[in-house]
C-alpha cells in the first residue's frame, strides 16, 4: 500500500482577471502573499505564464483555497523542491489535504508536524534549492491538485474494492496554525537586478496531523504554476509595464519673477 503522507489546511483568496489577478486556478485558487506587508501579490499574465514580483528579504506565503466539493490534495513545490519532504519535487509525493471549500496559507518548508522554516525571497545563492545543490528550477511555485476518490458503494465487486484500497495513502491535515518566530536566518538583501530564490528562513509554529487520502487518479487533476522574480527584473522583461508618465502643467509652487536663462 502506498504510504505517502500529505498535509491539509485552511485559507482566503480572490478571483481571476484576464491579464492581472490575485488568485490563479480552477479546482483551487492559489495566490502569493507578502507576509511582512499583508498584501497579496498581483499575478501578471505574460506569454502564457503567471508572474509575481517579490520583495527581496520579505517572508511570503502560498495561499490555497479549495473550490471543490470533495477534499483536495495539494502537492506543493517551490524552486523544484517539495515543501513538505524537501525532495526534488514530483506530483506523487506528500502534500496538504484541504476540506471542501477550505483553505490555508503554506508559509514555509515543513520541518516537523509542528514547525516550518519560513519562505523568504532572497538571492539565488542563498536560496534553499541552491544551497542543496538544485539551482535549475529556482523562481517557480507549483501546486499539483488531486481530487479525492468518491466513496466506494457497498455493492462494489471485491476486485474493484481491493484496487481502491491499494491506491489509498495517508496524508497530513493541519488542525491549527500559529506563527511564532524563533532564530531568524541571516540573509543578505540582493541587489535590485538580482534574480530571486526562496530561502530557508526562521522557524515558526505550524501544526499538522496525518489523515487518510485516496487519490481519484494517479495524475494531477490540475497543475498550477506561478513564476516569481524581483519587480525590477519583471519590468525589464516586460512582464510588468510601468505606469504611463503624466506630465503636470504646474509641477511647482508659483514663484515671483520672470523666466531665467537656461
C-alpha positions as CSV (number, residue, x, y, z in Angstrom):
1,X,0.0,0.0,0.0
2,X,1.3,3.5,-0.8
3,X,2.1,5.2,2.5
4,X,2.8,8.7,1.1
5,X,1.9,11.3,3.7
6,X,0.4,14.6,2.8
7,X,-0.9,17.7,4.5
8,X,-4.2,19.7,4.8
9,X,-5.1,23.3,5.6
10,X,-7.5,26.5,5.6
11,X,-7.3,30.0,3.6
12,X,-8.8,33.0,1.8
13,X,-8.2,34.3,-1.7
14,X,-9.5,36.3,-4.7
15,X,-10.9,35.9,-8.2
16,X,-9.3,35.9,-11.6
17,X,-8.8,38.7,-14.2
18,X,-7.7,38.5,-17.8
19,X,-4.2,39.8,-17.5
20,X,-3.8,40.6,-13.8
21,X,-5.2,38.6,-10.8
22,X,-4.5,37.8,-7.3
23,X,-5.5,34.1,-7.5
24,X,-4.9,31.5,-10.2
25,X,-6.6,28.1,-10.7
26,X,-9.9,26.2,-11.2
27,X,-10.2,23.4,-8.6
28,X,-8.5,25.7,-6.1
29,X,-7.4,29.3,-6.1
30,X,-3.7,29.9,-5.5
31,X,-2.2,33.3,-4.6
32,X,1.0,34.6,-3.1
33,X,1.1,36.9,-0.1
34,X,3.8,39.2,1.2
35,X,3.6,38.3,4.9
36,X,5.5,41.3,6.1
37,X,3.0,43.8,4.5
38,X,-0.1,41.5,4.5
39,X,-0.7,42.3,0.8
40,X,-1.4,39.7,-1.9
41,X,0.9,39.9,-4.9
42,X,-0.6,40.7,-8.2
43,X,-0.3,37.8,-10.7
44,X,0.7,39.2,-14.1
45,X,-0.1,37.0,-17.1
46,X,2.7,37.2,-19.6
47,X,3.3,34.9,-22.6
48,X,1.3,32.1,-21.2
49,X,2.6,32.2,-17.6
50,X,1.7,34.0,-14.4
51,X,4.3,36.0,-12.6
52,X,4.5,37.8,-9.2
53,X,7.0,40.4,-8.1
54,X,8.7,39.5,-4.7
55,X,10.5,41.9,-2.4
56,X,14.0,40.8,-1.5
57,X,14.1,39.8,2.2
58,X,10.3,39.5,2.6
59,X,8.6,36.4,4.0
60,X,5.8,35.1,1.8
61,X,3.0,32.6,1.9
62,X,1.4,30.3,-0.7
63,X,-2.4,30.7,-0.2
64,X,-4.5,27.8,-1.5
65,X,-8.3,27.7,-1.2
66,X,-10.3,24.8,-2.4
67,X,-13.3,25.4,-4.8
68,X,-14.3,21.7,-4.9
69,X,-17.0,19.8,-3.1
70,X,-14.6,17.0,-2.3
71,X,-11.4,17.0,-0.3
72,X,-8.3,18.1,-2.4
73,X,-4.7,17.1,-2.0
74,X,-2.2,19.9,-3.0
75,X,1.3,18.6,-3.6
76,X,3.3,21.9,-3.5
77,X,6.8,22.8,-4.7
78,X,9.0,25.8,-4.5
79,X,12.0,26.1,-6.8
80,X,11.5,22.5,-7.8
81,X,11.6,21.2,-4.2
82,X,8.7,19.6,-2.4
83,X,7.8,21.9,0.5
84,X,6.8,19.0,2.8
85,X,9.6,16.5,2.3
86,X,12.5,18.5,0.8
87,X,12.8,16.1,-2.1
88,X,13.2,17.1,-5.7
89,X,9.5,17.5,-6.5
90,X,7.2,15.0,-8.1
91,X,3.4,15.1,-8.1
92,X,3.2,11.7,-6.4
93,X,4.8,12.9,-3.2
94,X,3.3,14.2,0.0
95,X,1.3,17.4,0.2
96,X,-1.5,19.2,2.0
97,X,-5.2,18.0,2.3
98,X,-8.0,20.5,2.1
99,X,-11.5,20.0,3.3
100,X,-14.2,21.0,0.7
101,X,-14.2,24.8,0.2
102,X,-11.5,25.2,2.8
103,X,-8.1,26.8,2.5
104,X,-4.7,27.6,4.2
105,X,-1.5,29.6,4.0
106,X,1.6,27.5,3.3
107,X,4.3,29.7,4.8
108,X,7.4,27.6,4.8
109,X,9.4,24.4,4.4
110,X,7.9,21.8,6.8
111,X,10.4,20.7,9.4
112,X,8.1,18.5,11.6
113,X,4.4,18.1,12.4
114,X,4.6,21.3,14.4
115,X,7.2,23.6,12.7
116,X,8.2,25.1,9.4
117,X,11.1,27.2,8.2
118,X,9.6,30.4,6.7
119,X,9.7,31.1,2.9
120,X,11.6,34.3,2.2
121,X,12.6,35.9,-1.0
122,X,16.4,36.0,-1.2
123,X,19.3,36.0,-3.6
124,X,19.7,32.8,-5.7
125,X,23.0,31.7,-4.0
126,X,21.2,31.9,-0.6
127,X,18.1,30.0,-1.7
128,X,17.3,26.6,-0.2
129,X,17.4,24.9,-3.6
130,X,20.8,26.4,-4.5
131,X,22.2,25.5,-1.0
132,X,21.1,21.9,-1.5
133,X,22.7,21.7,-5.0
134,X,19.4,22.1,-7.0
135,X,19.5,25.5,-8.7
136,X,17.9,24.6,-12.1
137,X,14.3,25.3,-11.2
138,X,14.6,28.4,-9.0
139,X,11.9,31.0,-9.5
140,X,8.8,28.9,-9.8
141,X,6.0,27.8,-7.4
142,X,3.9,24.7,-8.3
143,X,0.7,23.2,-7.0
144,X,-0.5,19.8,-8.2
145,X,-4.1,19.2,-7.2
146,X,-5.7,15.8,-6.8
147,X,-9.4,15.2,-6.1
148,X,-10.3,12.5,-3.6
149,X,-11.8,9.3,-4.9
150,X,-15.6,9.1,-4.4
151,X,-16.7,6.7,-1.6
152,X,-16.9,3.1,-2.6
153,X,-20.5,1.8,-2.6
154,X,-21.4,-1.3,-0.6
155,X,-22.3,-3.4,-3.7
156,X,-18.8,-2.8,-5.3
157,X,-17.3,-6.0,-6.5
158,X,-14.4,-7.4,-4.5
159,X,-11.6,-6.9,-7.1
160,X,-12.5,-3.2,-7.6
161,X,-12.7,-2.7,-3.9
162,X,-9.2,-4.2,-3.5
163,X,-7.8,-2.0,-6.2
164,X,-9.2,1.1,-4.5
165,X,-7.7,0.0,-1.2
166,X,-4.2,-0.3,-2.8
167,X,-4.3,3.3,-4.1
168,X,-5.2,4.8,-0.6
169,X,-2.5,6.7,1.2
170,X,-2.0,8.6,4.5
171,X,-1.8,12.3,4.3
172,X,-1.4,15.1,6.8
173,X,-4.0,17.6,7.8
174,X,-3.5,20.9,9.5
175,X,-5.7,21.4,12.5
176,X,-4.3,24.8,13.5
177,X,-1.5,27.1,12.6
178,X,0.3,29.8,14.6
179,X,3.3,31.8,13.5
180,X,5.8,32.1,16.4
181,X,9.2,33.4,15.4
182,X,12.5,31.8,16.5
183,X,16.1,32.2,15.4
184,X,15.6,34.2,12.2
185,X,18.1,33.3,9.5
186,X,20.5,35.9,8.3
187,X,20.2,36.6,4.6
188,X,21.6,39.4,2.7
189,X,19.4,41.6,0.6
190,X,20.1,41.0,-3.1
191,X,20.7,44.0,-5.4
192,X,17.6,45.0,-7.5
193,X,19.0,43.4,-10.6
194,X,19.5,40.0,-8.9
195,X,17.0,37.2,-9.6
196,X,15.1,35.9,-6.6
197,X,15.0,32.5,-5.0
198,X,13.4,31.2,-1.8
199,X,15.4,31.0,1.4
200,X,15.2,28.7,4.4
201,X,14.0,31.3,7.0
202,X,13.2,31.4,10.7
203,X,11.4,28.6,12.5
204,X,7.7,29.1,13.1
205,X,4.9,27.0,14.7
206,X,2.6,25.3,12.2
207,X,0.8,22.1,13.4
208,X,-0.4,19.3,11.1
209,X,-1.9,15.9,11.7
210,X,-2.0,12.8,9.5
211,X,-5.1,11.9,7.6
212,X,-6.0,9.2,5.1
213,X,-6.5,10.3,1.4
214,X,-7.4,8.2,-1.6
215,X,-6.5,10.0,-4.9
216,X,-9.1,9.8,-7.6
217,X,-6.4,9.2,-10.2
218,X,-2.6,8.9,-10.4
219,X,-2.0,12.1,-12.4
220,X,-3.0,15.5,-11.1
221,X,-6.5,16.9,-11.9
222,X,-4.9,20.3,-12.2
223,X,-1.4,21.8,-12.1
224,X,-0.9,25.5,-11.2
225,X,2.4,27.2,-11.9
226,X,3.4,30.7,-10.8
227,X,6.8,32.2,-11.5
228,X,8.4,34.9,-9.5
229,X,11.2,37.4,-9.6
230,X,12.1,41.0,-8.4
231,X,9.9,43.9,-9.7
232,X,13.0,45.4,-11.4
233,X,13.5,42.2,-13.4
234,X,9.8,41.8,-14.3
235,X,9.8,45.4,-15.5
236,X,13.0,44.7,-17.6
237,X,11.3,41.6,-19.0
238,X,8.1,43.4,-20.0
239,X,6.0,41.3,-17.6
240,X,5.1,44.5,-15.7
241,X,4.5,47.6,-17.7
242,X,5.5,50.9,-15.9
243,X,2.7,53.3,-15.2
244,X,2.4,55.9,-18.0
245,X,4.1,59.3,-17.2
246,X,1.6,62.1,-16.5
247,X,3.2,65.5,-17.2
248,X,1.9,68.2,-14.8
249,X,1.1,71.7,-16.1
250,X,2.1,73.3,-12.8
251,X,4.6,70.9,-11.2
252,X,6.0,73.5,-8.8
253,X,4.7,76.2,-6.5
254,X,4.2,79.7,-8.1
255,X,7.2,82.0,-7.7
256,X,7.7,85.7,-8.2
257,X,9.9,86.8,-11.1
258,X,10.4,86.1,-14.7
259,X,11.8,83.4,-17.0
260,X,15.5,82.8,-16.3
261,X,18.0,81.9,-18.9
262,X,18.5,78.1,-19.4
